[in-house]
C-alpha cells in the first residue's frame, strides 16, 4: 500500500472529514472550511443559481454566496432545519 505524505496544515483540513466518518447524524460545515472553498470560486456579476441539496439551516448558502447575485435553492429533509432554511434561501424544499 502506498503512503501519502500529508503535512500538518493539510491534516487540519481533513480533520472534519475524519470526524464525520466517526459520527453519524447532523453535520454542520464550519465557517472556516466554507471560506477556504469560497475563495476558490468565481461568481458572475449577474444573477446565477446556487443549490445545496442537504442545506440544513442554510448557513452554507449564506456564507458561500455572500456579496453575490446568487439565487439560492436549498433542500432539507429535517423539518426543524427546513424551517430555518426557509428564512434565508430564495427557494427551499422539504424532503
HELIX and SHEET records of a PDB file:
HELIX    1   1 UNK A    8  UNK A   22  1                                  15    
HELIX    2   2 UNK A   31  UNK A   38  1                                   8    
HELIX    3   3 UNK A   59  UNK A   65  1                                   7    
HELIX    4   4 UNK A   79  UNK A   88  1                                  10    
SHEET    1   A 3 UNK A  48  UNK A  52  0                                        
SHEET    2   A 3 UNK A  70  UNK A  76  1                                        
SHEET    3   A 3 UNK A  91  UNK A  94  1                                        
END                                                                             
